[in-house]
Amino acid sequence: MPIKISKETADEQFRQKVKEISGEDFQKCYQCGTCSGSCPMADQITVLPRRVMALLQLGRKDALEEANTHWVCASCHMCMVRCPRGIDITRVMESLRQLKLRKNEDIINPSEISKEDTEKLPQVAMVSGFRKLTS
Amino acid sequence: MKISYYPGCTLKTKAKNLESSALACLDALGVEYEELPRWNCCGAVYSLSDDDLIHLIAPVRDLIRVQEQGFDTVLTLCSMCYNTLARANELMKNDEVKRGTINDFMDEEPDYKGEIKVVHFLDFIRDEIGWDKLKASVKNSLNGMKLAPYYGCTLLRPGDVSIDKSNSPVVFEECMEALGAEIVKFPKAIECCGSYQVLGNPEAALKVSNDIITDATAHGAEAMALTCPLCDYNLGHRQEEMLKKYKGTKALPMFYFTQLMAVALGVDPENYNLDLNQNISQEFLKGKNLLEKVTT
């Protein structure tokens, strides 16, 4: 699928915000695709990490807001340890999550978790899940 | 050498079997430890935002408690606690500006500069006990059990807190081999079980966990050793769901590696707490005559 670019599609403020929150320079990405090949969730995400990096370089906020990638990412850091450009892609994914969570928009609602599940789930699942998926 | 022990939330409840077996092993190996007084939850995940320091307060406060306790090393059992505490410690050691901000914010606490050494049970045994001594302490060998040690993510990544080489670790295999297991190497041993996505995308987590189990059984594993309570939930407690959903998946008994170590070191079976594992785990050990051996 071609990526359309123009002055109108590039959101510079969005690019800067992601850089600021993640502390990562995604311009360094040279599109080798090692991250996509390493991602355990590759068949569950709508946009592979390599493409996320390309869309970021182009400031395509609209396309990234539609992607489920950062919401399915489990922060396993496999892409990060394998990136030949030394980009911590996990931090980039975190910044994409933060941009939504910081507007008080939750992805899961803790009160909707069934009583049966809260009795079974280990604390570490709930603490980490709430940290990553709620504001 | 006496060390501090940090349990974390899950080890006092859902993963009592990890704590009780590990502490019994430390006793059997003659390691002196003392549980950290007034420990608090570490936060389970390390903050990955550059501008978010508030989530570092919890793990740093735990490290300050260790310093107050008078020890220079803190031992962790849960992989996620290990990762969170170790990364917070690295930041306090290396980032002067953020260290200053955090210390100023916690003005009621003494300043902290990252002096504590954060270790996980596995690298502690490797570095302080050694495989030879561990091997010599074995009373009931695991007797060639075909065992797949599964690392998961947080013991190995990122590299600066990895307990071994991030992409080609051997510490877990060497440990279980010393206890008499036959090691089954499988490519997905260092891949993710889905972690906290059990809350956000439970089906996606089930799929990657299923991939790990089928990879291990395809390589000949008859049991799996784990280090993390979240992996145990995804790979062990959700196995029934997995078997229903995915045809061809074979049930695989799961153990915390410390439970198998406790069996091998011949400690009192009361400490195994096998009732918190799936039923097949207990049956598997019985079938291997590893429970009878100890009790008789």
Interface residues (C-beta under 8 A of the other chain):
Chain A: E20 I21 S22 G23 P40 M41 D43 Q44 W71 V72 A74 S75 C76 H77 M78 M80 V81 R82 D88 T90 R91 E94 S95 Q98 I107 I108 I113 K120 L121 P122 Q123 V124 A125 M126 V127 S128 G129 F130 R131 K132 L133
Chain B: G8 C9 T10 T13 K14 A15 C41 G43 A44 V45 L48 S49 D50 D51 D52 H55 C78 M80 C81 C153 L156 R157 P158 G159 S166 N167 I190 E191 C192 G194 S195 Y196 Q197 V198 L199 G200 N201 A204 A205 K207 V208 D211 C228 P229 L230 D232 Y233 H237
